[in-house]
Amino acid sequence: MIGVLVLWVIVGLGVALVLGRGIRLADAPGGAEPPFSTADLPAGFRSSHS
């Protein structure tokens, strides 16, 4: 019985480590440039309403 509990603790810690690493990687700022804005468009593609 104690062996099963120890196994569950080990499995739980492993899952927690994997999820924590995934969340940390997802929250890390990327090295990609920010997306384009309307200011980056040529004048012919911009709306005349702005």
ABEGO torsion letter per residue (X at the ends): XAAAAAAAAAAAAAAAAAAAAAAAAAABBBABBBBBBAAABBAAABBAAX
